[in-house]
Amino acid sequence: MKTALVHEWLTPKATGGSELVVQEILKFIEADLYALVDFESSNPQSYLWGRKIGTTFLQHFPLARNGVQKYLPLLPFAIEQLDLRDYDLILSSSHAVAKGILASPHQLHLCYCHTPMRYAWDLTFDYLNNSTLGRGLPGILTRHILHQLRQWDVLSANRVDYFIANSQHTARRIWRAYRRTAEVIHPPVEIERFAFNSQKEDFYLTVSRLVSYKQVSLIVRAFNQLELPLVVIGSGPQLQQIRQLAKSNVRVLGSQSNDVVAQYMARAKAFVYAALEDFGIALVEAQACGTPAIAYGAGGAKETVLDVRQFPEMGTGLLFPSQKTDALIEAIRFFENTQGTIVPENCRLQAAKFTPTIFEKRYLEFLERCCREAKLGKPNRISRTL
């Protein structure tokens, strides 16, 4: 079938889990690629170098390269301008508006949903409280725009024939926002890129974008009290704030290359993560190195980390119950007092459950089932959840 793959935006700064899913799908499905904007096909370092990619009018807007999110109110309108009538199959990789493309009755639309639009749903008040656009008269306009986005988001969910969620947590969020069930297929993690190392050094590590919902400040405050060595890797609007907060036992390195990150992951005593993530690829990458994970016990972490207190023979880390400094401190102290109970080889085995090979197999099997149902004239728009 003639196939189109639609993603939100393709820029050098967009290198998260959703972009890794797009890259992986293109390895085993021949598809024409579309996005709101594309600055990767002109990037010699990108896997998309020289590829023909369809875009929208936002491609020519100023500042689009550094963040098309600046034009948030226009994103739904823009994605609807992509003309995909010539395709039999439409695949979307969506964390904002990609699922909102317009399709005809003869077309099959399968959406891999990384998350319902976060700033319109779960993170609405976090977004408003941390932005100057969330206060005063601009705040009223911003709230109205987010209200309209939620309405469009629910409406556009009805354009999808089948949903895939990247975790059980995301599947629940899809049900909450759209009242649609979803097949759960965890995203691919390139674990072979991370060297296994059973010999650990005396420091903890966190790698994250430095934005409020990632809760990196919570981790730093905990280690300030514990006076244990911590390395923080990442950049973002909170970088200076984190550096000012950190005491001498905390090293804030800012942005680092993928190779440097992998080296620190392999050497760290444990990887610490306090965000509520839909999946959390970094937690799997750390375990691929044989490094235990200490994570907030909600969201995708519950599906990727085996708490050693619940799985004493196969445990790969610890899950702490709340995003509070005391809860993290208690988990770190438990880890310090029980070192050696988590076997590095178990961490690697856990990470091996999320390889690209497994992703490809699950994705193609589900796609084949959807196509078979569509050919029978019985598209199951409320798909099953594994």
GUPATOR-230827 format. One record per residue (C-alpha): residue in one letter; z, x negated, y. Coordinates in Angstrom, 2 decimals, always signed. Layout:
BEGIN
+----+---------+---------+---------+
: aa :      zz :      xx :      yy :
+----+---------+---------+---------+
:  a :       Z :       X :       Y :
...
+----+---------+---------+---------+
REM end
This chain:
BEGIN
+----+---------+---------+---------+
: aa :      zz :      xx :      yy :
+----+---------+---------+---------+
:  m :   +0.00 :   +0.00 :   +0.00 :
:  k :   -0.65 :   -1.10 :   +3.54 :
:  t :   +2.80 :   -1.99 :   +4.87 :
:  a :   +4.43 :   -2.48 :   +8.28 :
:  l :   +7.81 :   -4.14 :   +8.82 :
:  v :   +9.63 :   -3.25 :  +12.06 :
:  h :  +12.56 :   -5.19 :  +13.53 :
:  e :  +14.30 :   -4.93 :  +16.91 :
:  w :  +13.54 :   -8.26 :  +18.56 :
:  l :  +12.37 :  -11.72 :  +17.52 :
:  t :  +13.67 :  -14.48 :  +19.78 :
:  p :  +15.01 :  -18.03 :  +19.27 :
:  k :  +18.53 :  -16.76 :  +20.00 :
:  a :  +18.31 :  -13.99 :  +17.39 :
:  t :  +19.34 :  -15.86 :  +14.24 :
:  g :  +21.84 :  -13.53 :  +12.60 :
:  g :  +21.98 :  -11.76 :   +9.27 :
:  s :  +19.40 :   -9.14 :  +10.22 :
:  e :  +16.81 :  -11.82 :  +10.98 :
:  l :  +17.55 :  -13.48 :   +7.62 :
:  v :  +16.80 :  -10.15 :   +5.91 :
:  v :  +13.44 :   -9.92 :   +7.71 :
:  q :  +12.60 :  -13.48 :   +6.70 :
:  e :  +13.48 :  -12.76 :   +3.07 :
:  i :  +11.52 :   -9.49 :   +2.85 :
:  l :   +8.41 :  -11.24 :   +4.14 :
:  k :   +8.67 :  -13.67 :   +1.21 :
:  f :   +8.04 :  -10.98 :   -1.38 :
:  i :   +6.27 :   -8.17 :   +0.51 :
:  e :   +3.00 :   -8.59 :   +2.39 :
:  a :   +3.49 :   -6.71 :   +5.64 :
:  d :   +2.37 :   -6.66 :   +9.26 :
:  l :   +5.32 :   -7.38 :  +11.54 :
:  y :   +6.31 :   -5.40 :  +14.65 :
:  a :   +9.15 :   -5.73 :  +17.18 :
:  l :  +10.14 :   -4.70 :  +20.69 :
:  v :   +9.54 :   -8.30 :  +21.81 :
:  d :   +8.38 :  -11.46 :  +20.07 :
:  f :   +9.05 :  -15.00 :  +21.27 :
:  e :   +9.10 :  -16.54 :  +17.79 :
:  s :   +5.40 :  -16.59 :  +16.93 :
:  s :   +4.97 :  -19.05 :  +19.82 :
:  n :   +7.92 :  -21.19 :  +18.68 :
:  p :   +6.73 :  -24.17 :  +16.56 :
:  q :  +10.16 :  -24.40 :  +14.88 :
:  s :  +10.07 :  -20.79 :  +13.69 :
:  y :   +8.94 :  -19.48 :  +10.30 :
:  l :   +6.91 :  -16.96 :  +12.35 :
:  w :   +4.94 :  -19.67 :  +14.18 :
:  g :   +1.36 :  -18.52 :  +14.73 :
:  r :   +1.87 :  -15.11 :  +13.09 :
:  k :   +0.32 :  -12.03 :  +14.68 :
:  i :   +3.15 :   -9.67 :  +15.68 :
:  g :   +2.85 :   -6.29 :  +17.36 :
:  t :   +5.10 :   -5.74 :  +20.38 :
:  t :   +5.87 :   -3.18 :  +23.10 :
:  f :   +5.54 :   -3.15 :  +26.89 :
:  l :   +8.98 :   -4.83 :  +27.08 :
:  q :   +7.28 :   -8.08 :  +26.00 :
:  h :   +6.11 :   -8.54 :  +29.59 :
:  f :   +9.39 :   -7.67 :  +31.31 :
:  p :  +11.28 :  -10.44 :  +33.10 :
:  l :  +14.35 :  -11.81 :  +31.26 :
:  a :  +13.27 :  -10.19 :  +27.96 :
:  r :  +13.24 :  -13.58 :  +26.22 :
:  n :  +16.97 :  -14.06 :  +26.86 :
:  g :  +18.04 :  -10.58 :  +25.81 :
:  v :  +15.97 :   -7.42 :  +25.76 :
:  q :  +19.30 :   -5.54 :  +25.48 :
:  k :  +19.33 :   -5.72 :  +29.29 :
:  y :  +16.85 :   -2.85 :  +29.13 :
:  l :  +19.03 :   -0.77 :  +26.82 :
:  p :  +18.08 :   +2.67 :  +28.24 :
:  l :  +14.39 :   +1.87 :  +27.61 :
:  l :  +14.71 :   +0.68 :  +24.00 :
:  p :  +14.33 :   +4.11 :  +22.30 :
:  f :  +11.29 :   +4.95 :  +24.41 :
:  a :   +9.77 :   +1.51 :  +23.78 :
:  i :  +10.11 :   +1.59 :  +19.97 :
:  e :   +8.39 :   +4.98 :  +19.91 :
:  q :   +5.28 :   +3.42 :  +21.50 :
:  l :   +4.44 :   +1.38 :  +18.39 :
:  d :   +1.40 :   +3.00 :  +16.75 :
:  l :   +1.81 :   +2.66 :  +12.98 :
:  r :   -0.45 :   +5.51 :  +11.86 :
:  d :   -2.66 :   +3.22 :   +9.75 :
:  y :   +0.13 :   +2.27 :   +7.34 :
:  d :   +1.16 :   +3.86 :   +4.05 :
:  l :   +4.62 :   +2.29 :   +3.96 :
:  i :   +6.96 :   +1.53 :   +6.87 :
:  l :   +9.94 :   -0.76 :   +6.32 :
:  s :  +12.44 :   -1.08 :   +9.15 :
:  s :  +15.23 :   -3.59 :   +9.58 :
:  s :  +17.50 :   -1.85 :  +12.05 :
:  h :  +20.72 :   -2.55 :  +13.90 :
:  a :  +19.75 :   -0.66 :  +17.06 :
:  v :  +16.47 :   +1.24 :  +17.44 :
:  a :  +13.95 :   -0.06 :  +14.86 :
:  k :  +14.49 :   +2.96 :  +12.62 :
:  g :  +13.25 :   +5.21 :  +15.47 :
:  i :   +9.55 :   +4.50 :  +15.05 :
:  l :   +7.31 :   +7.56 :  +14.78 :
:  a :   +5.88 :   +8.23 :  +11.31 :
:  s :   +3.43 :  +10.78 :   +9.90 :
:  p :   +4.13 :  +13.10 :   +6.95 :
:  h :   +1.98 :  +11.00 :   +4.56 :
:  q :   +3.96 :   +7.81 :   +5.32 :
:  l :   +7.08 :   +6.60 :   +3.56 :
:  h :   +9.81 :   +5.10 :   +5.77 :
:  l :  +12.51 :   +2.95 :   +4.18 :
:  c :  +15.21 :   +1.63 :   +6.54 :
:  y :  +17.49 :   -1.33 :   +5.81 :
:  c :  +20.35 :   -0.50 :   +8.17 :
:  h :  +22.56 :   -3.43 :   +9.14 :
:  t :  +24.72 :   -1.12 :  +11.23 :
:  p :  +24.42 :   +2.06 :  +13.27 :
:  m :  +24.04 :   +1.02 :  +16.92 :
:  r :  +27.42 :   -0.64 :  +17.52 :
:  y :  +27.68 :   -0.28 :  +21.30 :
:  a :  +26.87 :   +3.42 :  +21.03 :
:  w :  +29.41 :   +4.11 :  +18.26 :
:  d :  +32.24 :   +1.84 :  +17.05 :
:  l :  +32.26 :   -0.59 :  +19.97 :
:  t :  +31.72 :   +1.89 :  +22.82 :
:  f :  +35.13 :   +1.40 :  +24.40 :
:  d :  +35.20 :   -2.32 :  +23.70 :
:  y :  +31.85 :   -2.59 :  +25.49 :
:  l :  +33.05 :   -0.49 :  +28.44 :
:  n :  +36.38 :   -2.31 :  +28.81 :
:  n :  +34.77 :   -5.75 :  +28.81 :
:  s :  +31.90 :   -5.05 :  +31.19 :
:  t :  +31.78 :   -4.50 :  +34.94 :
:  l :  +29.33 :   -1.69 :  +34.13 :
:  g :  +32.14 :   +0.17 :  +32.41 :
:  r :  +34.21 :   +0.79 :  +35.54 :
:  g :  +33.90 :   +2.93 :  +38.66 :
:  l :  +30.70 :   +4.80 :  +39.48 :
:  p :  +28.55 :   +2.43 :  +37.34 :
:  g :  +30.92 :   +3.24 :  +34.46 :
:  i :  +30.09 :   +6.94 :  +34.67 :
:  l :  +26.36 :   +6.17 :  +34.49 :
:  t :  +26.91 :   +3.75 :  +31.59 :
:  r :  +28.89 :   +6.36 :  +29.65 :
:  h :  +26.12 :   +8.89 :  +30.22 :
:  i :  +23.50 :   +6.42 :  +28.96 :
:  l :  +25.57 :   +5.72 :  +25.84 :
:  h :  +25.95 :   +9.46 :  +25.31 :
:  q :  +22.17 :   +9.87 :  +25.42 :
:  l :  +21.75 :   +6.90 :  +23.07 :
:  r :  +24.02 :   +8.54 :  +20.50 :
:  q :  +21.99 :  +11.73 :  +20.65 :
:  w :  +18.72 :   +9.83 :  +20.18 :
:  d :  +20.26 :   +7.70 :  +17.43 :
:  v :  +21.19 :  +10.75 :  +15.35 :
:  l :  +17.81 :  +12.38 :  +16.01 :
:  s :  +15.89 :   +9.26 :  +14.98 :
:  a :  +17.87 :   +8.98 :  +11.72 :
:  n :  +15.99 :  +12.09 :  +10.59 :
:  r :  +12.75 :  +10.08 :  +10.73 :
:  v :  +13.94 :   +7.87 :   +7.85 :
:  d :  +13.15 :   +8.89 :   +4.27 :
:  y :  +15.56 :   +6.47 :   +2.58 :
:  f :  +18.42 :   +4.38 :   +3.94 :
:  i :  +19.68 :   +1.07 :   +2.57 :
:  a :  +23.05 :   -0.21 :   +3.78 :
:  n :  +24.11 :   -3.86 :   +3.72 :
:  s :  +27.60 :   -2.93 :   +2.42 :
:  q :  +29.73 :   -0.02 :   +1.30 :
:  h :  +31.40 :   -0.23 :   +4.72 :
:  t :  +28.06 :   +0.24 :   +6.49 :
:  a :  +27.15 :   +3.08 :   +4.12 :
:  r :  +30.31 :   +4.89 :   +5.25 :
:  r :  +29.41 :   +4.28 :   +8.88 :
:  i :  +25.90 :   +5.65 :   +8.27 :
:  w :  +27.46 :   +8.76 :   +6.77 :
:  r :  +29.85 :   +9.09 :   +9.71 :
:  a :  +27.10 :   +8.76 :  +12.33 :
:  y :  +24.12 :  +10.43 :  +10.64 :
:  r :  +25.52 :  +12.39 :   +7.66 :
:  r :  +23.10 :  +10.48 :   +5.42 :
:  t :  +23.98 :   +8.54 :   +2.28 :
:  a :  +22.53 :   +5.10 :   +1.61 :
:  e :  +21.76 :   +2.72 :   -1.23 :
:  v :  +23.95 :   -0.39 :   -0.96 :
:  i :  +22.06 :   -3.67 :   -1.28 :
:  h :  +23.95 :   -6.68 :   +0.03 :
:  p :  +21.91 :   -9.05 :   +2.24 :
:  p :  +20.63 :  -12.38 :   +0.91 :
:  v :  +22.68 :  -15.51 :   +1.51 :
:  e :  +21.04 :  -18.92 :   +1.11 :
:  i :  +23.94 :  -20.42 :   -0.80 :
:  e :  +21.84 :  -23.39 :   -1.98 :
:  r :  +21.86 :  -24.61 :   +1.61 :
:  f :  +25.61 :  -25.19 :   +1.31 :
:  a :  +26.89 :  -28.10 :   -0.75 :
:  f :  +29.79 :  -27.42 :   -3.09 :
:  n :  +32.81 :  -29.62 :   -2.39 :
:  s :  +36.12 :  -29.39 :   -4.25 :
:  q :  +37.79 :  -32.11 :   -2.12 :
:  k :  +39.13 :  -30.53 :   +1.05 :
:  e :  +40.47 :  -32.05 :   +4.26 :
:  d :  +43.49 :  -30.97 :   +6.26 :
:  f :  +41.99 :  -28.53 :   +8.74 :
:  y :  +41.05 :  -24.85 :   +8.95 :
:  l :  +37.72 :  -23.63 :  +10.30 :
:  t :  +36.28 :  -20.57 :  +12.02 :
:  v :  +32.61 :  -20.14 :  +12.96 :
:  s :  +31.67 :  -17.20 :  +15.13 :
:  r :  +30.01 :  -15.95 :  +18.27 :
:  l :  +32.69 :  -16.03 :  +20.94 :
:  v :  +32.72 :  -12.37 :  +21.94 :
:  s :  +35.70 :  -10.05 :  +22.10 :
:  y :  +35.25 :   -8.08 :  +18.87 :
:  k :  +35.08 :  -11.28 :  +16.80 :
:  q :  +38.80 :  -11.78 :  +17.55 :
:  v :  +38.58 :  -15.58 :  +17.80 :
:  s :  +41.36 :  -15.57 :  +20.42 :
:  l :  +43.63 :  -13.96 :  +17.82 :
:  i :  +42.94 :  -16.85 :  +15.42 :
:  v :  +43.60 :  -19.45 :  +18.14 :
:  r :  +46.89 :  -17.81 :  +19.15 :
:  a :  +48.02 :  -17.80 :  +15.52 :
:  f :  +47.27 :  -21.49 :  +15.08 :
:  n :  +48.90 :  -22.30 :  +18.41 :
:  q :  +52.12 :  -20.95 :  +16.92 :
:  l :  +51.60 :  -22.52 :  +13.50 :
:  e :  +50.67 :  -25.90 :  +15.01 :
:  l :  +48.18 :  -26.43 :  +12.18 :
:  p :  +44.77 :  -28.06 :  +12.75 :
:  l :  +41.94 :  -25.62 :  +13.48 :
:  v :  +38.27 :  -26.23 :  +14.32 :
:  v :  +36.39 :  -23.53 :  +16.25 :
:  i :  +32.57 :  -23.57 :  +16.22 :
:  g :  +30.51 :  -21.13 :  +18.25 :
:  s :  +29.40 :  -20.18 :  +21.73 :
:  g :  +29.47 :  -17.05 :  +23.82 :
:  p :  +30.95 :  -15.49 :  +26.94 :
:  q :  +34.52 :  -16.26 :  +25.80 :
:  l :  +33.95 :  -20.01 :  +25.29 :
:  q :  +35.87 :  -21.11 :  +28.39 :
:  q :  +38.64 :  -18.62 :  +27.72 :
:  i :  +39.05 :  -19.93 :  +24.16 :
:  r :  +39.12 :  -23.54 :  +25.38 :
:  q :  +41.82 :  -22.73 :  +27.92 :
:  l :  +43.86 :  -20.87 :  +25.30 :
:  a :  +43.66 :  -23.62 :  +22.66 :
:  k :  +46.51 :  -26.12 :  +22.29 :
:  s :  +46.04 :  -29.71 :  +21.19 :
:  n :  +45.92 :  -28.81 :  +17.48 :
:  v :  +42.82 :  -26.63 :  +18.06 :
:  r :  +39.41 :  -28.28 :  +18.55 :
:  v :  +36.76 :  -26.06 :  +20.18 :
:  l :  +33.36 :  -27.64 :  +19.47 :
:  g :  +31.09 :  -24.98 :  +20.96 :
:  s :  +27.64 :  -24.43 :  +19.45 :
:  q :  +26.64 :  -26.78 :  +16.62 :
:  s :  +23.56 :  -27.21 :  +14.43 :
:  n :  +23.33 :  -25.53 :  +11.03 :
:  d :  +23.78 :  -28.89 :   +9.29 :
:  v :  +26.98 :  -29.64 :  +11.19 :
:  v :  +28.35 :  -26.17 :  +10.44 :
:  a :  +27.61 :  -26.64 :   +6.73 :
:  q :  +29.40 :  -30.00 :   +6.72 :
:  y :  +32.53 :  -28.53 :   +8.31 :
:  m :  +32.46 :  -25.57 :   +5.91 :
:  a :  +32.35 :  -27.91 :   +2.92 :
:  r :  +35.28 :  -30.02 :   +4.15 :
:  a :  +37.61 :  -27.31 :   +5.50 :
:  k :  +40.82 :  -26.37 :   +3.71 :
:  a :  +40.01 :  -22.69 :   +4.35 :
:  f :  +37.66 :  -20.56 :   +6.45 :
:  v :  +39.42 :  -18.10 :   +8.76 :
:  y :  +37.80 :  -14.90 :  +10.03 :
:  a :  +39.41 :  -12.03 :  +11.96 :
:  a :  +36.47 :   -9.77 :  +12.87 :
:  l :  +35.68 :   -6.38 :  +11.38 :
:  e :  +32.21 :   -7.09 :   +9.98 :
:  d :  +29.67 :   -4.83 :   +8.36 :
:  f :  +29.05 :   -7.58 :   +5.80 :
:  g :  +29.98 :  -11.06 :   +7.05 :
:  i :  +27.51 :  -13.69 :   +5.83 :
:  a :  +29.71 :  -16.56 :   +7.07 :
:  l :  +32.43 :  -15.59 :   +4.57 :
:  v :  +29.95 :  -15.93 :   +1.70 :
:  e :  +28.58 :  -19.22 :   +3.06 :
:  a :  +32.08 :  -20.70 :   +3.18 :
:  q :  +32.79 :  -19.65 :   -0.40 :
:  a :  +29.47 :  -21.19 :   -1.46 :
:  c :  +31.00 :  -24.52 :   -0.38 :
:  g :  +34.02 :  -23.86 :   -2.61 :
:  t :  +36.08 :  -23.10 :   +0.49 :
:  p :  +38.61 :  -20.22 :   +0.31 :
:  a :  +38.28 :  -17.46 :   +2.91 :
:  i :  +41.17 :  -15.94 :   +4.85 :
:  a :  +39.83 :  -12.77 :   +6.44 :
:  y :  +40.78 :   -9.47 :   +8.01 :
:  g :  +40.91 :   -7.11 :   +5.04 :
:  a :  +38.50 :   -4.44 :   +6.23 :
:  g :  +34.75 :   -3.89 :   +6.36 :
:  g :  +32.46 :   -6.17 :   +4.41 :
:  a :  +35.19 :   -8.74 :   +3.74 :
:  k :  +36.67 :   -6.41 :   +1.12 :
:  e :  +33.36 :   -6.65 :   -0.77 :
:  t :  +32.91 :  -10.43 :   -0.53 :
:  v :  +36.41 :  -11.95 :   -0.76 :
:  l :  +38.65 :  -11.61 :   -3.84 :
:  d :  +42.29 :  -11.64 :   -2.71 :
:  v :  +44.17 :  -14.05 :   -4.97 :
:  r :  +47.20 :  -11.73 :   -4.95 :
:  q :  +45.10 :   -8.98 :   -6.53 :
:  f :  +42.89 :  -11.27 :   -8.65 :
:  p :  +45.17 :  -14.19 :   -9.60 :
:  e :  +42.67 :  -15.68 :  -12.08 :
:  m :  +39.49 :  -15.28 :   -9.99 :
:  g :  +40.78 :  -15.12 :   -6.42 :
:  t :  +38.68 :  -16.68 :   -3.66 :
:  g :  +40.90 :  -16.13 :   -0.62 :
:  l :  +43.35 :  -13.88 :   +1.19 :
:  l :  +42.89 :  -10.62 :   +3.10 :
:  f :  +45.36 :   -9.86 :   +5.89 :
:  p :  +45.99 :   -6.19 :   +6.72 :
:  s :  +45.67 :   -5.94 :  +10.52 :
:  q :  +44.08 :   -7.68 :  +13.49 :
:  k :  +47.42 :   -8.95 :  +14.71 :
:  t :  +48.66 :  -12.48 :  +15.15 :
:  d :  +51.70 :  -11.95 :  +12.92 :
:  a :  +49.56 :  -10.67 :  +10.05 :
:  l :  +47.32 :  -13.73 :  +10.17 :
:  i :  +50.28 :  -16.10 :  +10.48 :
:  e :  +51.85 :  -14.56 :   +7.38 :
:  a :  +48.59 :  -15.03 :   +5.44 :
:  i :  +48.23 :  -18.67 :   +6.53 :
:  r :  +51.83 :  -19.42 :   +5.52 :
:  f :  +51.29 :  -17.81 :   +2.12 :
:  f :  +48.16 :  -19.94 :   +1.70 :
:  e :  +50.04 :  -23.11 :   +2.69 :
:  n :  +52.82 :  -22.36 :   +0.20 :
:  t :  +50.47 :  -21.58 :   -2.69 :
:  q :  +47.79 :  -24.26 :   -2.31 :
:  g :  +45.98 :  -24.97 :   -5.55 :
:  t :  +46.05 :  -21.40 :   -6.82 :
:  i :  +42.50 :  -20.76 :   -5.56 :
:  v :  +39.94 :  -22.65 :   -7.64 :
:  p :  +36.93 :  -23.88 :   -5.60 :
:  e :  +34.57 :  -23.14 :   -8.50 :
:  n :  +35.60 :  -19.47 :   -8.35 :
:  c :  +34.58 :  -19.37 :   -4.70 :
:  r :  +31.12 :  -20.67 :   -5.58 :
:  l :  +30.77 :  -18.13 :   -8.41 :
:  q :  +31.67 :  -15.32 :   -6.01 :
:  a :  +29.06 :  -16.48 :   -3.49 :
:  a :  +26.43 :  -16.53 :   -6.26 :
:  k :  +26.58 :  -12.72 :   -6.37 :
:  f :  +24.70 :  -12.60 :   -3.06 :
:  t :  +21.67 :  -14.83 :   -3.64 :
:  p :  +18.14 :  -14.07 :   -2.33 :
:  t :  +16.98 :  -13.57 :   -5.94 :
:  i :  +19.44 :  -10.72 :   -6.46 :
:  f :  +18.50 :   -9.21 :   -3.09 :
:  e :  +14.78 :   -9.29 :   -3.93 :
:  k :  +15.32 :   -7.66 :   -7.33 :
:  r :  +17.51 :   -4.86 :   -5.96 :
:  y :  +15.25 :   -4.21 :   -2.95 :
:  l :  +12.04 :   -4.02 :   -4.99 :
:  e :  +13.62 :   -1.81 :   -7.64 :
:  f :  +14.81 :   +0.64 :   -5.00 :
:  l :  +11.46 :   +0.55 :   -3.17 :
:  e :   +9.64 :   +1.27 :   -6.44 :
:  r :  +11.90 :   +4.26 :   -7.10 :
:  c :  +11.31 :   +5.63 :   -3.59 :
:  c :   +7.53 :   +5.27 :   -3.94 :
:  r :   +7.60 :   +6.97 :   -7.33 :
:  e :   +9.51 :   +9.94 :   -5.95 :
:  a :   +7.16 :  +10.17 :   -2.97 :
:  k :   +4.09 :  +10.21 :   -5.24 :
:  l :   +5.64 :  +13.08 :   -7.19 :
:  g :   +5.96 :  +14.95 :   -3.91 :
:  k :   +9.73 :  +14.92 :   -4.11 :
:  p :  +10.96 :  +12.42 :   -1.52 :
:  n :  +14.73 :  +12.25 :   -1.86 :
:  r :  +15.78 :  +11.99 :   +1.74 :
:  i :  +19.45 :  +11.90 :   +0.79 :
:  s :  +19.40 :   +8.80 :   -1.39 :
:  r :  +22.07 :   +7.78 :   -3.82 :
:  t :  +24.83 :   +5.27 :   -3.18 :
:  l :  +25.51 :   +2.71 :   -5.89 :
+----+---------+---------+---------+
REM end
